[in-house]
Amino acid sequence: MKLRENNKTWVEVSKSTLENNIKVVRRLLWDKTTLLAVVKSNAYGHGLAQTAKLFCNGPSAKLRMTPSQSTDWLGVDNIDEAIELRHEGIKSPILVMGFTPKDRFKEASRNDLRLTLYNDLNLDDAYAKIPFHLKIDTGMSRQGILVSDLPQFLNKLPPRIKIEGVFTHFANADNLDDRTYPDYQLQKFQKALAKIDNFGIKLEIRHASATTGFLTMPQAQFDMVRLGVALYGLWPSTEFAKKFSVLGLEPALTWKTRIAQIKEINKNTPVGYGITERVKKNTKIAVLPVGYFDGYPRALSSTGEVLIGGQRCKILGRISMNLMVADISKIVDAKVWAEVVLIGRQDSQRVTAEELADKAGTISYEIVARINPLLPRFYN
């Protein structure tokens, strides 16, 4: 891989920050609760294989890691992500949380994967070696077995099918003002657990909480928690971030580009496609070699800000597929090929994924997950 000095756009991931975030959440776990790190969707933009290795082995790359510096399980969306991790030599338990076609179950078994089960797939004893986790729909209305359908579903399962775990997912555990629905979902999950117990299935692992449930519903830790954004130092909202900032979780990802060109344009000159913005005075601009193909949201046209020379610089006009333009009139010594921070800190200023999400009308998860996987990533 080229040195970052030769890259026009790249991502940096802080190993020490990931380690700190693991330690923070470990301190909040019950004694016997295990930690699953969610690395689906290219580890939320951080890079699937390398981030998973850091989570499993500990970011400090020491020979022996204490439990406080690493995670126990990994969670992915699909079987291809899981197999990639196996090919990278990762031995940790991996739960495939999304849909897996039945014709790939044997492939999952060969790679020692756990699969999510929620459909009547006419399973037989040929799949007895796969540890399944039943997904219960307690009110999310996505994949999962309705609690009312659970007895009928269990009756159809062959006796030798191994149900290792059962889990659910909270729809709005990040709602800090009204806890009615998360509490309702938790009660439904507990009813499902009782039905499964009455059926005679002895579960090894019960899990319900992702990051928001983990932080707002300590009573729902059960045997395992599935943490994604907390480990990356991200938040579902700025309000949520303020409430839990005392924990000391920090963003591990920095996204950078460079100045490709500097020039002066006159007052009233349009910038970008559609002539959606004209500069209101003579303006010094920087052309940046990054755009929506790289994952920088087009919705941030004329509203986003980047950091150049330790100062905030506004995006001008529409963001293109591979280019965008920033106003650098206040930057005295700006130079071509100087570093530009899209997400992260530069001197005393910081642009967060949550800030960009607010301006783009989305969430921080989408901002980082959409950073192009083809961009080089460096782990410091």
Secondary structure, DSSP 8 states (H G I E B T S, - for coil): ---GGG-SEEEEE-HHHHHHHHHHHHHHS-TT-EEEEE-HHHHHTT-HHHHHHHHHH-TT--SS--GGGS-SEEEESSHHHHHHHHHTT--S-EEE-S---GGGHHHHHHTT-EEEE-S-----GGGTTSEEEEEEESSS-SSSEEGGGHHHHHHHS-TT-EEEEEE---SSTT-SS--HHHHHHHHHHHHHHHHHHHTT---SEEE---HHHHHH-GGG-TTEEEESHHHHT--S-HHHHHHHGGG-----EEEEEE--EEEEE-TT-B-SGGG--B-SS-EEEEEES--TTTT--GGGTTT-EEEETTEEEEEES---SS-EEEE-TT-TT--TT-EEEEEEEETTEEE-HHHHHHHHTS-HHHHHHTS-TTS-EEE-
